[in-house]
Amino acid sequence: MDSKPTQEQARLHLQVYDLRREAKLRQARDWFAKNYIVNTFEDSNRIAPMGSEAGNYVGMVIGYWEQACALLNYGLLHEDLFFETSGEFFGVWEALKPVVPKFRELFVNKQILTNLEQAAKRFEAWSERRNPGHIAAMRQFMQQMRSQAGQAASTAKA
């Protein structure tokens, strides 16, 4: 995008950001970042079963970012401004990506998380144009964090 955000887009952007500061959503985002390390749908069910506190946290994080990305995809948020200030959604997408096909299959809904997915794909292209190699570095960092978390979990069980 070559245009500046409108006043209306800037206001909505700040409102979306302000929602992230809500105490329960902050807790959910913190839990998700530290604990939602999955490779399969079964991992997801084990770590965050539906109806559990962890499952509710996952639902809050997914719901928040899916809605924020829907606003972005419909042009209500300014894309450059969103991408410059809201990279967390990309990490959420990367964490969810292995299980999304199974979610879509189980719930017979091809649209599940499509707003998040579309925004993440555009963010990846946008980021590579501005900072080549950034996405690869982020993925490598996330993989290291996943490995460390897996090792810590194995040590805790021993």
N, C-alpha and C positions, 0 to 999 in steps of 0.2 A: 504494500500500500504506500502510495506516495503522498497521501493527504494527511493533514493533522487531524487528531480527534476533534469531534464537535464537543461543545459544552455538555450536551445531553449524553454523549458516549462517555465522557470523562466522569460525569456524575454517576452513571450506572456502573462504570468500572469501580469507582470508590465504594458504591453500595455492595457490589459483589465481593470486593476485598473485605469490607467491614463484616460481612456474614462469616468469613473465615475466622474471625476473631471470637465468635461465639464459643463459650467455654466447652460445651459438649462436643462441638465439631472440632475444636482444637485437640481435645482428648482423642477423638476418633482419628484425626489425621496423624497425631503422634503415634498412636497404637499401630495404625496401618503402616507407617514408614518403618517402624521397628520390627513388626511381626508378620506382615503379610508377604511371606516369601514362599511362593507356590510354583509348581511346575505342572500340576494336573488339577482337574476339578476335585479329585479325591483329596488332594492336599488342602485345597480351599475349604472343603467341608470339614476336614479334621481340625484345621486351625481356627476357622470361623463358621461354625455350623449356624444355619438359619435359626433365629430365635434366641441365640446366645448373645451376651454382651459384645463379644468379638464380632459376631455376625451383624449385629446392629451397627457397630463401628464401620465395618466394611460397607454396609448399605448407605450410611451417612456420607462417607467419602465418595463412593460411586455416584450417589444422587447429587451431591454438591457439584462435582466436576462435570457430570453429564449435563446438568442444567446450565452451568457457566459456559460450557462449550456450545450448547444449543444457542445461547444468546450471541456468542461469537459467530457461529455458523450462519445465523440469520442476519448478520450485519449490525446487530444492536450494540455490540462492543467493537472497538477499533482493533483490528488484528495486530498491527505492529505494537501498539501499546500493551495489548494483552500478552503477546509473545515476549516483549521486553521485560515484563514484570511478573509473569505468572508461569514459570517453568515447572512448577510442582505437578501440574496436570499431566505432563509428559511422563514423569516418573510413575505416576499412578497408572497411566496407560501401559507402560512397560511391565509393571507388576501384574496387571490384569490380562495382558495379551495372551498368555498361554492358556487361559481358561475361558476366554470369551467364546470361542467356537462351541464349546460344550454348553455354556449358558444359553447360547442362541438355539442350539439343538433341543435342549431339555425344555425350554420354555416356548418352543416353536415360534420364535420371534427373531427374525433376521435383523431387526432394528435395535436390539439391545446394545447399548453403548456406541451406537454409530456416531453420535455427536462428538464424543470423546475421541473415537478412532479417527474421524475426519480431521479434527483439529490437530491431533498428534501428527498425522501425516503431513499436514501443511506446515506445522512447526518444524518438523524434521527438515523439509526442503528449505524453509525460511532460514533456519539456523545454519544449514550447510552453505547457503549463499553468502551469509554474513561471516561465519566463522567455520570454515572447512575443518573437519575433524572433531568438532565439538560433540556431535552426537555419538560418535564412536568412543570418545573419551568418557562421556556420561555413561554409556552402556558398560564400558569396562569398569568404571567406578562402582556402578550398581551391582555388577557381577561379583566384584570383590566384597562388597557389603553383604551380598547374599551368602557368599562362601563363609565369611566370618560369622554371620548369624547362624549358619548351619553347623559350623564347628562349635560355637558356643552352646547351641542346643544339645549337641551330642555329648559335650563335656558335662553339661548339667544333668543329663540322664545317667551318666556313669557313676 
